[in-house]
């Protein structure tokens, strides 16, 4: 058992060293100039049928699911889906639109941060 | 006495100097993550542990099969409440014959986790710190209970960046009981300090895609337990974790890399299988 422990420990150190290279950075286009043109005003949000939320801090698929559930509980939200690659949440509204405050609260209640809101449609 | 302290320190050092290292909740190490407000998570683990090398006159050796469960509820976006309970079947052989077998319910643990700080540096990347506090109540059956109310406090740091993750937790439990020769780790009269370090590496996908719904992780943890009566164990626990959108499955092996036991048997090896659900 001692030799097995040593083998596992040695292999683990090798694994850590091997994996310690430059991490793969998640691709995430957040061009400020584009963002300014598409930032949603409250009036635009009220008329929107779909908005895109730019989220920060989603560490994993289950973390994203927390947000999805929170968004879908907002009155007026028909559907919410998460794009881990882009770091966004697409929120489809029904006849009644969610407010910016409601959207941000859902994000905060999920332990995440809302970077900005864009009207998609 | 098993002693691979240099190896353990080396592994910790490697983990500490890894560039930009980070993660989610590992298998045995706590994390500074919680369910969203109003959400429930249920974690269940089946743990098998083999014990031997009892330094006391009882010369105990045996094994333990435990079904451990934790129910967590998100009170707010930063605070969660947790309830832990375990069902255990323990087989203990005494030197010279006889046994001290036990089976039943273990002590109930109630705790709260409060995330006091977080910093997000990207869509996925995050750093968080949470405080943990709670109490173990003597609800257990016979020898499976400490027969004392034992409060505990601690903190945990979670870092995630890209494919890498690190969790670092420390917990201090004030044991108010009187058992001088407990069988289970941290269950005696001495206070117990748990210190855990976990490294997670996302095996797949290499990069998240728009439709990513699951991820595979390799995990390695160093789980240390120091008791103020002098017992001290560090275990290395390599594992595998599959995380999907609303559930996860996990498996890990526990192997001792350092042991100095005065009052109870040491852990020879262990196996953990678990599932998690998000409601």
Contacts between the chains, C-beta under 8 A, distances in Angstrom:
chain1	res1	chain2	res2	distance
A	1	B	2	8.0
A	1	B	255	7.5
A	1	B	268	6.1
A	1	B	269	6.4
A	2	B	2	5.8
A	2	B	4	7.8
A	4	B	255	6.6
A	5	B	2	7.2
A	5	B	4	6.4
A	5	B	236	7.0
A	5	B	255	4.5
A	5	B	256	6.3
A	5	B	257	5.6
A	6	B	4	6.4
A	6	B	7	6.8
A	8	B	236	6.1
A	8	B	238	6.1
A	8	B	253	7.7
A	8	B	255	5.6
A	9	B	4	6.4
A	9	B	7	4.6
A	9	B	8	7.3
A	9	B	11	6.2
A	9	B	236	5.6
A	9	B	257	5.8
A	10	B	7	7.5
A	12	B	11	6.1
A	12	B	220	4.8
A	12	B	236	6.5
A	12	B	238	6.0
A	13	B	7	7.7
A	13	B	10	6.2
A	13	B	11	5.5
A	13	B	14	5.6
A	15	B	201	7.7
A	15	B	218	7.1
A	15	B	220	6.9
A	16	B	11	7.0
A	16	B	14	4.7
A	16	B	15	6.0
A	16	B	18	6.6
A	16	B	199	6.4
A	16	B	220	7.0
A	17	B	14	6.2
A	19	B	18	7.8
A	19	B	163	7.9
A	19	B	164	7.2
A	19	B	201	4.8
A	20	B	14	7.4
A	20	B	17	8.0
A	20	B	18	4.3
A	20	B	19	6.4
A	20	B	21	7.4
A	22	B	19	7.2
A	22	B	20	8.0
A	23	B	19	7.5
A	23	B	20	5.4
A	23	B	21	7.9
A	23	B	161	5.9
A	23	B	162	3.6
A	23	B	163	5.6
A	23	B	164	5.3
A	24	B	162	5.2
A	24	B	163	5.7
A	24	B	206	6.1
A	24	B	207	5.8
A	25	B	162	5.9
A	26	B	122	6.6
A	26	B	123	5.9
A	26	B	124	5.1
A	26	B	125	7.8
A	26	B	162	6.3
A	26	B	207	6.2
A	26	B	208	6.1
A	27	B	207	6.8
A	28	B	122	6.3
A	28	B	123	4.9
A	54	B	123	7.7
A	55	B	123	6.5
A	56	B	120	3.7
A	56	B	121	7.6
A	56	B	122	6.4
A	56	B	123	6.2
A	56	B	125	7.9
A	56	B	126	7.5
A	57	B	118	6.8
A	57	B	120	3.6
A	57	B	124	7.7
A	57	B	125	7.4
A	57	B	126	4.0
A	58	B	123	6.2
A	58	B	124	5.7
A	58	B	126	7.8
A	59	B	22	7.8
A	59	B	23	7.3
A	59	B	24	5.3
A	59	B	33	7.4
A	59	B	124	6.0
A	59	B	125	7.7
A	59	B	126	5.1
A	59	B	158	7.8
A	59	B	160	3.9
A	59	B	165	7.3
A	60	B	24	4.4
A	60	B	160	7.5
A	60	B	215	6.6
A	60	B	243	5.8
A	61	B	212	6.5
A	61	B	213	6.1
A	61	B	214	5.9
A	61	B	215	5.7
A	61	B	243	5.5
A	61	B	244	6.3
A	61	B	245	5.3
A	62	B	24	7.5
A	62	B	243	5.6
A	62	B	244	7.4
A	62	B	245	6.5
A	62	B	246	7.0
A	62	B	248	6.5
A	62	B	276	7.8
A	62	B	278	5.8
A	63	B	24	7.2
A	63	B	33	7.1
A	64	B	245	7.2
A	65	B	245	4.4
A	65	B	246	5.5
A	65	B	278	5.8
A	66	B	35	6.6
A	66	B	36	3.9
A	66	B	39	6.2
A	66	B	278	7.0
A	67	B	36	7.2
A	68	B	245	7.8
A	69	B	36	6.6
A	69	B	39	6.4
A	69	B	278	7.9
A	70	B	36	5.2
A	70	B	37	7.2
A	70	B	38	7.9
A	70	B	39	7.9
A	73	B	38	7.8
A	83	B	210	4.6
A	84	B	123	7.6
A	84	B	124	7.0
A	84	B	208	3.8
A	84	B	209	7.4
A	84	B	210	7.4
A	84	B	212	4.9
A	85	B	207	6.9
A	85	B	208	4.7
A	85	B	209	5.2
A	85	B	210	4.8
A	85	B	212	6.9
A	86	B	123	7.1
A	86	B	210	6.6
A	87	B	122	7.0
A	87	B	123	2.2
A	87	B	124	6.7
A	88	B	123	7.8
A	108	B	77	5.0
A	109	B	36	5.4
A	109	B	37	3.8
A	109	B	38	7.6
A	109	B	74	7.7
A	109	B	76	7.1
A	109	B	77	4.1
A	110	B	36	4.2
A	110	B	37	7.7
A	110	B	77	6.5
A	111	B	33	7.0
A	111	B	34	6.5
A	111	B	36	6.5
A	111	B	77	5.3
A	111	B	78	7.1
A	111	B	115	6.8
A	111	B	118	7.3
A	111	B	128	7.8
A	112	B	120	7.3
A	113	B	118	8.0
A	113	B	120	5.0
